[in-house]
Amino acid sequence: MTASNGPTEPTFQPVERTSGLAFERLPGQAIDFPIDTHMHTAFSHDSHVLLELYAAQAAEYGIREIAITDHIDFLPGAPAYRYFDYAVRRKVIGDAAERWAGKVRIRHGIEITYESRFEDEIREYLESHSFDYSIGSVHAVKEGPYHRERVESFARGKTVAEAVAPYFAEVEKAIRSGLFDTLGHLDQVKRWLRPWFPTPVFATIPEAYERLLRALVETGTALEVNSSGLRYPERETYPAGWVVARFRELGGERVTVGSDAHLPQSFAFGLEEAAEIVAAAGFDRLCLERSIERGDLRLPERFLRR
């Protein structure tokens, strides 16, 4: 897949020191943490952040590993369709990983917008391109019911279970495809439906979540606790703590946490709260690649003592 409307190689000056950054760490941005598995750079259509800046933040905050997970879509005309040149992006990430070796481990990841109608193309892409880490996510695509141009007419008159049904059906297909290391922001649909369904209402439909959680367990796909919802009026991770706890009860073994940052001030934001949720559910470590156990991704002791 080659670039058609996105960046080639961003220009930057390598950061030699982490002092004197153009921003200060904000309340809510984690420090002394093993990993942030979800962030977007200028290789995404909706971010302008240079990788070098995230690396500098990670070094300063004590985030020991970061996964760069820029968007890619498979619907022609979608914002992230054929957005970046794979070879250029891989080189930029590889070069950054070498520069920051010993300070921050930088991983070459991807966030793929999953649409079941494009599953064959997604599979071929992942088989022909190498990534350290892959997130599969369902987004509010233009032709779908959750796009801002039609979500109001779609949601009107429905129960919350009816309103989430198309989204959850696609999420289950994404999980059962077995294509991804992690399922991203499992119930981000809360954001799009918030004007009609207050966030607490989603806890009244545990049966809708059950199929997704069982699919994660059966396929060995990791559940992402995405902290970006803490930056929005939902003030809740995707998914909420009760969902993570149920995942553990069902035999779930693999969890990740990610800030889903598109801006420097969002980097590592909410990871502390996400880690508290993970620890409260009974997990003592995080993961990245499918089926690879990482002893170095153990949660810090401050979470495990609670």
KEKE-3310 file (N, C-alpha, C; in steps of 0.2 Angstrom, whole numbers, plus 5000, padded with zeros to 4 digits):
npx = (5004:5003:5008:4995:4989:4995:5008:5026:5041:5042:5049:5062:5071:5083:5080:5091:5091:5079:5075:5068:5056:5042:5030:5022:5021:5005:4992:4986:4993:5003:5017:5033:5030:5026:5022:5015:5003:4996:4995:4996:5004:5011:5010:4997:4980:4974:4982:4996:5008:5025:5035:5047:5044:5035:5043:5053:5044:5041:5053:5056:5045:5046:5041:5043:5041:5034:5021:5019:5005:4998:4984:4976:4965:4953:4943:4940:4942:4940:4947:4959:4963:4976:4985:4999:5016:5022:5035:5043:5037:5041:5055:5057:5052:5060:5073:5071:5069:5082:5089:5084:5087:5089:5084:5070:5059:5054:5040:5035:5019:5002:4985:4971:4957:4943:4932:4920:4917:4929:4938:4946:4955:4962:4967:4976:4985:4991:4997:5007:5014:5025:5023:5026:5015:4998:4982:4965:4951:4934:4927:4918:4913:4910:4900:4892:4880:4884:4890:4892:4883:4872:4869:4860:4847:4848:4849:4837:4823:4826:4831:4845:4852:4848:4853:4867:4869:4874:4887:4893:4892:4901:4912:4913:4916:4928:4936:4935:4940:4954:4964:4971:4982:4976:4960:4954:4948:4935:4921:4919:4908:4900:4904:4899:4885:4881:4873:4860:4860:4865:4881:4881:4870:4875:4879:4868:4867:4874:4874:4875:4889:4894:4896:4906:4917:4918:4922:4935:4942:4941:4948:4961:4964:4969:4962:4960:4962:4957:4961:4956:4943:4942:4946:4935:4917:4912:4920:4926:4934:4937:4934:4923:4927:4920:4917:4930:4933:4923:4928:4940:4934:4929:4940:4949:4965:4974:4978:4979:4985:4981:4984:4979:4983:4983:4988:5001:4998:4990:4997:5000:4990:4979:4983:4986:4974:4968:4977:4974:4961:4964:4972:4963:4954:4961:4972:4990:4999:5004:5002:5008:5012:5003:5002:5014:5023:5027:5038:5043:5033:5025:5014:5017:5022:5015:5001:4998:4998:4986)
npy = (4994:5011:5028:5041:5053:5058:5061:5061:5059:5065:5081:5084:5089:5080:5076:5079:5082:5081:5091:5108:5107:5112:5112:5107:5093:5088:5087:5070:5064:5050:5045:5035:5022:5007:5006:5014:5010:5015:5027:5042:5049:5061:5053:5049:5054:5063:5069:5079:5077:5075:5060:5061:5069:5063:5053:5060:5065:5052:5048:5058:5057:5044:5033:5018:5011:5013:5012:5015:5019:5022:5027:5016:5015:5005:5008:5016:5033:5036:5045:5040:5032:5023:5032:5034:5031:5015:5010:5022:5026:5015:5016:5029:5026:5015:5022:5031:5022:5017:5029:5032:5021:5012:5022:5024:5012:5010:5005:4998:5000:4998:5005:4998:5002:4992:4984:4973:4970:4972:4963:4953:4961:4967:4957:4952:4964:4964:4952:4954:4965:4970:4972:4976:4976:4976:4984:4982:4991:4997:5010:5026:5026:5034:5029:5022:5019:5027:5039:5056:5063:5055:5049:5054:5052:5038:5034:5038:5034:5021:5007:5006:4994:4991:5002:5000:4988:4986:4991:4983:4971:4972:4973:4961:4953:4958:4954:4940:4937:4935:4943:4953:4959:4966:4972:4987:5001:4995:4999:5012:5017:5023:5036:5042:5040:5047:5059:5054:5043:5042:5039:5030:5021:5011:5001:4994:4984:4971:4959:4962:4965:4953:4943:4949:4949:4935:4931:4937:4930:4917:4918:4923:4936:4952:4963:4980:4993:5008:5024:5036:5040:5046:5059:5065:5069:5058:5053:5040:5025:5016:4999:5002:4999:4988:4980:4976:4969:4958:4952:4947:4937:4928:4922:4929:4934:4943:4960:4977:4994:5010:5027:5033:5044:5059:5071:5080:5084:5074:5062:5048:5051:5047:5034:5030:5028:5019:5008:5006:5001:4989:4982:4981:4972:4960:4958:4958:4962:4969:4967:4965:4961:4947:4932:4933:4933:4945:4949:4961:4970:4971:4977:4992:4992:5001:5000:4986:4985:4989)
npz = (5000:4995:4998:4995:4999:5010:5022:5017:5022:5038:5044:5056:5070:5079:5096:5108:5122:5136:5143:5144:5136:5126:5133:5149:5160:5162:5175:5177:5167:5166:5175:5177:5172:5163:5149:5135:5124:5113:5101:5091:5077:5065:5054:5054:5049:5057:5066:5071:5077:5080:5080:5087:5097:5106:5110:5117:5128:5134:5138:5148:5157:5161:5155:5149:5137:5121:5109:5092:5084:5071:5061:5048:5035:5025:5016:5001:4999:5013:5027:5031:5021:5012:5018:5022:5017:5018:5019:5021:5033:5042:5042:5048:5061:5064:5064:5074:5085:5086:5090:5102:5110:5125:5132:5129:5123:5107:5097:5082:5077:5073:5070:5064:5055:5057:5046:5042:5028:5022:5026:5020:5012:5023:5030:5020:5019:5032:5031:5022:5026:5039:5057:5074:5082:5082:5082:5081:5077:5078:5070:5068:5053:5038:5030:5039:5053:5064:5060:5061:5053:5052:5064:5074:5068:5067:5081:5087:5095:5098:5110:5121:5119:5106:5100:5101:5094:5080:5080:5090:5084:5073:5081:5087:5076:5072:5082:5081:5069:5072:5068:5075:5088:5098:5103:5100:5110:5115:5118:5112:5106:5115:5116:5104:5105:5116:5117:5117:5125:5141:5149:5161:5157:5149:5158:5160:5151:5151:5145:5131:5131:5134:5124:5117:5126:5128:5116:5115:5125:5119:5108:5111:5110:5115:5127:5126:5138:5136:5138:5133:5134:5146:5144:5138:5139:5144:5154:5157:5155:5140:5139:5153:5171:5176:5165:5162:5174:5172:5161:5166:5175:5166:5161:5155:5150:5145:5144:5139:5140:5134:5129:5118:5111:5102:5103:5111:5124:5128:5128:5137:5146:5158:5161:5173:5180:5171:5174:5187:5186:5179:5188:5199:5194:5194:5187:5185:5176:5160:5142:5125:5111:5103:5112:5117:5132:5143:5155:5159:5158:5170:5181:5190:5208:5216:5211:5214:5227:5232)
capx = (5000:5008:5005:4992:4987:4998:5015:5031:5045:5042:5056:5062:5078:5083:5080:5096:5089:5072:5073:5066:5051:5037:5025:5024:5017:4998:4989:4983:4998:5007:5025:5035:5025:5030:5021:5008:5002:4992:4996:4996:5009:5010:5008:4990:4977:4971:4987:5002:5013:5031:5037:5052:5041:5032:5049:5055:5040:5042:5060:5055:5040:5048:5037:5048:5040:5028:5019:5016:4999:4994:4978:4975:4958:4952:4937:4942:4939:4941:4952:4966:4965:4982:4988:5006:5020:5024:5043:5045:5035:5044:5061:5056:5051:5066:5078:5069:5070:5089:5091:5081:5088:5092:5080:5063:5059:5049:5038:5031:5013:4997:4978:4967:4949:4940:4926:4920:4917:4936:4942:4951:4960:4965:4972:4982:4989:4994:5002:5012:5018:5027:5022:5027:5009:4992:4976:4959:4946:4929:4926:4912:4914:4906:4894:4889:4875:4886:4893:4889:4878:4866:4868:4854:4841:4848:4848:4831:4817:4829:4834:4852:4854:4847:4858:4874:4870:4878:4894:4895:4892:4907:4918:4914:4919:4935:4939:4935:4945:4960:4970:4974:4985:4972:4954:4954:4942:4929:4914:4919:4901:4897:4905:4894:4878:4881:4867:4854:4861:4870:4886:4879:4865:4878:4880:4862:4866:4880:4873:4878:4896:4896:4898:4913:4922:4919:4926:4942:4945:4942:4953:4967:4965:4970:4957:4963:4958:4958:4960:4954:4937:4943:4947:4929:4912:4910:4924:4926:4938:4934:4928:4923:4930:4915:4918:4937:4932:4920:4933:4944:4930:4928:4946:4953:4972:4978:4976:4984:4982:4984:4981:4976:4985:4984:4991:5006:4995:4986:5001:5001:4985:4974:4986:4986:4967:4967:4981:4970:4956:4967:4974:4957:4951:4965:4978:4996:5004:5001:5005:5008:5011:4999:5005:5021:5023:5032:5039:5045:5027:5022:5011:5021:5020:5010:4995:4997:4997:4980)
capy = (5000:5017:5034:5045:5059:5059:5063:5056:5058:5072:5084:5086:5090:5075:5079:5077:5083:5081:5098:5114:5106:5117:5110:5104:5088:5090:5082:5065:5061:5045:5044:5029:5017:5002:5006:5017:5006:5018:5035:5044:5054:5065:5048:5048:5060:5067:5071:5082:5076:5071:5054:5063:5073:5057:5049:5064:5065:5046:5048:5063:5055:5037:5028:5014:5009:5016:5009:5020:5015:5027:5024:5015:5012:5002:5011:5022:5040:5037:5050:5037:5027:5024:5038:5035:5026:5010:5010:5028:5026:5010:5019:5034:5023:5012:5026:5034:5017:5017:5035:5032:5015:5013:5027:5022:5007:5012:4999:4999:4997:5000:5004:4997:5002:4985:4984:4966:4969:4973:4958:4950:4966:4968:4951:4953:4969:4962:4946:4957:4970:4968:4976:4974:4976:4978:4986:4982:4995:4999:5018:5029:5027:5038:5025:5018:5023:5032:5045:5062:5065:5050:5045:5056:5048:5031:5032:5041:5029:5014:5006:5006:4988:4991:5007:4997:4982:4986:4992:4977:4965:4972:4972:4953:4950:4960:4949:4933:4937:4933:4947:4958:4958:4969:4975:4994:5005:4991:5002:5019:5019:5027:5043:5044:5039:5050:5063:5050:5037:5043:5034:5024:5017:5005:4996:4990:4979:4967:4954:4964:4964:4946:4940:4951:4946:4928:4931:4939:4924:4911:4920:4925:4943:4956:4969:4987:4998:5014:5029:5042:5042:5051:5066:5067:5070:5051:5052:5033:5022:5011:4999:5003:4994:4982:4976:4973:4964:4953:4949:4942:4932:4924:4919:4934:4934:4948:4967:4982:5001:5015:5034:5035:5051:5063:5078:5079:5084:5067:5056:5044:5053:5042:5027:5028:5026:5013:5003:5004:4996:4983:4979:4979:4966:4955:4957:4960:4964:4971:4964:4969:4956:4941:4926:4934:4935:4950:4950:4968:4974:4970:4984:4995:4990:5005:4997:4980:4985:4991)
capz = (5000:4995:5000:4990:5001:5016:5022:5016:5029:5042:5045:5063:5073:5084:5102:5112:5129:5137:5146:5139:5131:5125:5137:5155:5161:5165:5179:5173:5163:5170:5176:5180:5169:5158:5142:5132:5118:5108:5100:5084:5075:5059:5049:5055:5046:5062:5071:5068:5082:5077:5084:5091:5103:5110:5113:5122:5133:5137:5142:5153:5161:5164:5151:5146:5130:5117:5102:5088:5081:5066:5057:5041:5033:5019:5012:4997:5001:5020:5029:5032:5016:5009:5020:5023:5014:5023:5020:5024:5041:5045:5043:5053:5067:5066:5066:5081:5090:5087:5093:5109:5113:5131:5136:5127:5118:5102:5093:5075:5077:5068:5071:5058:5055:5055:5043:5040:5021:5020:5030:5015:5011:5029:5031:5015:5021:5038:5029:5017:5030:5046:5062:5080:5086:5079:5085:5077:5080:5074:5070:5065:5046:5034:5027:5045:5057:5069:5058:5063:5048:5053:5071:5077:5065:5069:5088:5089:5096:5100:5116:5121:5116:5099:5097:5100:5091:5074:5082:5094:5079:5070:5086:5088:5070:5072:5087:5079:5063:5074:5064:5079:5094:5103:5101:5103:5113:5114:5117:5110:5104:5120:5114:5098:5107:5123:5118:5118:5131:5146:5150:5165:5154:5146:5163:5161:5145:5152:5140:5125:5131:5136:5118:5115:5131:5127:5110:5117:5128:5115:5102:5114:5109:5121:5129:5128:5142:5132:5143:5130:5137:5152:5142:5135:5145:5147:5160:5158:5150:5135:5142:5160:5175:5177:5159:5163:5179:5170:5156:5170:5177:5161:5160:5151:5153:5141:5144:5137:5142:5129:5130:5111:5111:5096:5105:5116:5131:5129:5129:5144:5150:5161:5161:5180:5181:5168:5178:5193:5184:5177:5195:5203:5190:5196:5183:5188:5171:5154:5137:5119:5106:5104:5114:5120:5139:5145:5162:5161:5158:5176:5184:5196:5214:5219:5210:5216:5234:5234)
cpx = (5004:5004:5001:4991:4990:5005:5020:5035:5045:5049:5056:5070:5078:5084:5086:5095:5082:5070:5071:5060:5046:5031:5027:5019:5011:4996:4985:4988:5003:5014:5026:5031:5028:5028:5015:5008:4998:4993:4997:5000:5007:5009:5001:4986:4975:4976:4993:5008:5019:5033:5042:5049:5038:5038:5052:5051:5041:5048:5059:5051:5042:5043:5042:5048:5034:5027:5016:5011:4995:4989:4979:4968:4958:4947:4940:4938:4939:4947:4959:4967:4971:4986:4995:5010:5023:5031:5045:5044:5040:5052:5061:5056:5057:5072:5077:5071:5078:5092:5090:5083:5092:5088:5072:5063:5053:5047:5034:5024:5008:4990:4974:4960:4946:4933:4925:4920:4924:4941:4948:4957:4965:4970:4978:4987:4994:4999:5008:5016:5019:5026:5024:5020:5004:4986:4971:4954:4940:4927:4919:4913:4909:4899:4890:4884:4878:4890:4889:4883:4871:4865:4862:4848:4842:4846:4841:4826:4820:4831:4842:4855:4853:4852:4865:4875:4874:4885:4897:4896:4899:4913:4919:4917:4926:4939:4940:4939:4952:4966:4974:4977:4980:4966:4954:4948:4935:4922:4914:4912:4898:4898:4900:4887:4876:4875:4861:4854:4866:4875:4884:4874:4869:4879:4874:4862:4872:4880:4876:4886:4898:4899:4905:4918:4923:4923:4933:4945:4946:4947:4960:4969:4965:4964:4961:4959:4961:4956:4957:4948:4937:4944:4940:4923:4910:4914:4925:4930:4934:4937:4929:4926:4926:4916:4925:4936:4929:4924:4938:4941:4929:4934:4951:4960:4976:4975:4981:4981:4985:4980:4977:4977:4985:4987:4996:5003:4991:4990:5001:4995:4980:4976:4986:4979:4966:4971:4977:4964:4958:4969:4968:4953:4955:4971:4984:5001:5000:5004:5005:5007:5007:5004:5012:5021:5029:5033:5040:5039:5022:5020:5016:5018:5014:5002:4993:4996:4990:4975)
cpy = (5006:5023:5038:5052:5061:5061:5058:5056:5065:5074:5085:5086:5085:5078:5075:5077:5083:5087:5103:5112:5111:5116:5107:5098:5090:5085:5076:5061:5057:5047:5037:5023:5013:5004:5011:5014:5009:5025:5036:5050:5057:5060:5046:5055:5065:5069:5074:5082:5072:5065:5056:5066:5068:5054:5053:5065:5058:5046:5052:5060:5048:5032:5024:5012:5012:5013:5014:5017:5020:5023:5022:5012:5009:5004:5017:5028:5041:5041:5046:5032:5028:5031:5039:5029:5021:5010:5016:5028:5021:5013:5024:5031:5019:5016:5029:5029:5017:5023:5035:5026:5016:5018:5025:5017:5009:5006:5002:4996:5000:5000:5004:4998:4996:4986:4977:4965:4970:4968:4955:4955:4967:4963:4951:4958:4967:4956:4949:4963:4968:4973:4973:4972:4979:4979:4985:4986:4997:5007:5020:5031:5030:5035:5022:5022:5028:5038:5051:5064:5061:5047:5047:5052:5041:5029:5034:5035:5022:5014:5006:5000:4988:4996:5004:4991:4982:4987:4986:4971:4966:4971:4964:4950:4952:4955:4942:4932:4934:4937:4951:4956:4960:4972:4982:4997:5001:4994:5010:5022:5023:5034:5046:5044:5043:5055:5060:5045:5039:5037:5028:5019:5010:5000:4992:4985:4975:4961:4956:4964:4957:4942:4942:4949:4939:4927:4932:4933:4919:4912:4922:4932:4947:4962:4975:4991:5005:5020:5036:5045:5047:5058:5069:5067:5063:5050:5045:5030:5018:5004:5001:4998:4988:4978:4972:4967:4957:4949:4944:4936:4926:4920:4923:4934:4940:4955:4972:4989:5006:5022:5036:5042:5053:5069:5076:5079:5078:5061:5054:5047:5047:5035:5025:5025:5019:5007:5001:5000:4989:4979:4977:4973:4960:4953:4961:4963:4965:4966:4968:4964:4950:4935:4926:4936:4939:4951:4957:4972:4973:4977:4986:4993:4994:5003:4991:4979:4986:4986)
cpz = (5000:4997:4994:4992:5008:5016:5019:5022:5032:5043:5053:5065:5079:5091:5106:5120:5130:5141:5141:5134:5131:5129:5144:5156:5165:5170:5175:5168:5167:5170:5178:5178:5164:5151:5141:5125:5112:5107:5093:5082:5068:5053:5050:5052:5051:5068:5067:5073:5079:5083:5089:5098:5108:5114:5118:5129:5137:5141:5148:5159:5164:5161:5147:5139:5127:5111:5098:5083:5076:5063:5050:5040:5026:5014:5008:4999:5009:5022:5029:5027:5012:5011:5020:5018:5019:5024:5023:5032:5045:5047:5048:5060:5069:5068:5073:5086:5091:5091:5100:5113:5120:5135:5135:5122:5113:5097:5087:5075:5072:5071:5065:5059:5053:5052:5040:5032:5018:5023:5026:5014:5017:5031:5026:5017:5027:5036:5025:5020:5037:5051:5069:5084:5082:5083:5080:5080:5075:5075:5067:5058:5043:5032:5033:5049:5062:5067:5060:5059:5049:5059:5074:5075:5067:5076:5090:5090:5098:5107:5115:5118:5109:5096:5096:5096:5084:5076:5086:5089:5075:5074:5086:5081:5069:5077:5084:5073:5065:5071:5069:5085:5100:5100:5104:5105:5112:5113:5116:5108:5109:5119:5109:5100:5113:5123:5119:5124:5135:5148:5155:5162:5151:5151:5163:5155:5146:5147:5133:5125:5132:5130:5116:5119:5130:5121:5111:5120:5124:5110:5105:5112:5115:5121:5130:5133:5140:5136:5140:5132:5143:5150:5139:5141:5148:5154:5162:5153:5145:5135:5149:5164:5176:5171:5160:5168:5176:5165:5160:5173:5172:5158:5155:5154:5150:5141:5142:5140:5137:5130:5123:5110:5103:5096:5110:5123:5133:5130:5136:5148:5152:5162:5169:5182:5178:5171:5184:5192:5183:5184:5199:5200:5192:5191:5186:5183:5165:5148:5131:5114:5108:5106:5116:5127:5140:5152:5164:5160:5164:5179:5190:5203:5217:5217:5213:5224:5237:5235)
residu = (MET:THR:ALA:SER:ASN:GLY:PRO:THR:GLU:PRO:THR:PHE:GLN:PRO:VAL:GLU:ARG:THR:SER:GLY:LEU:ALA:PHE:GLU:ARG:LEU:PRO:GLY:GLN:ALA:ILE:ASP:PHE:PRO:ILE:ASP:THR:HIS:MET:HIS:THR:ALA:PHE:SER:HIS:ASP:SER:HIS:VAL:LEU:LEU:GLU:LEU:TYR:ALA:ALA:GLN:ALA:ALA:GLU:TYR:GLY:ILE:ARG:GLU:ILE:ALA:ILE:THR:ASP:HIS:ILE:ASP:PHE:LEU:PRO:GLY:ALA:PRO:ALA:TYR:ARG:TYR:PHE:ASP:TYR:ALA:VAL:ARG:ARG:LYS:VAL:ILE:GLY:ASP:ALA:ALA:GLU:ARG:TRP:ALA:GLY:LYS:VAL:ARG:ILE:ARG:HIS:GLY:ILE:GLU:ILE:THR:TYR:GLU:SER:ARG:PHE:GLU:ASP:GLU:ILE:ARG:GLU:TYR:LEU:GLU:SER:HIS:SER:PHE:ASP:TYR:SER:ILE:GLY:SER:VAL:HIS:ALA:VAL:LYS:GLU:GLY:PRO:TYR:HIS:ARG:GLU:ARG:VAL:GLU:SER:PHE:ALA:ARG:GLY:LYS:THR:VAL:ALA:GLU:ALA:VAL:ALA:PRO:TYR:PHE:ALA:GLU:VAL:GLU:LYS:ALA:ILE:ARG:SER:GLY:LEU:PHE:ASP:THR:LEU:GLY:HIS:LEU:ASP:GLN:VAL:LYS:ARG:TRP:LEU:ARG:PRO:TRP:PHE:PRO:THR:PRO:VAL:PHE:ALA:THR:ILE:PRO:GLU:ALA:TYR:GLU:ARG:LEU:LEU:ARG:ALA:LEU:VAL:GLU:THR:GLY:THR:ALA:LEU:GLU:VAL:ASN:SER:SER:GLY:LEU:ARG:TYR:PRO:GLU:ARG:GLU:THR:TYR:PRO:ALA:GLY:TRP:VAL:VAL:ALA:ARG:PHE:ARG:GLU:LEU:GLY:GLY:GLU:ARG:VAL:THR:VAL:GLY:SER:ASP:ALA:HIS:LEU:PRO:GLN:SER:PHE:ALA:PHE:GLY:LEU:GLU:GLU:ALA:ALA:GLU:ILE:VAL:ALA:ALA:ALA:GLY:PHE:ASP:ARG:LEU:CYS:LEU:GLU:ARG:SER:ILE:GLU:ARG:GLY:ASP:LEU:ARG:LEU:PRO:GLU:ARG:PHE:LEU:ARG:ARG)
# end
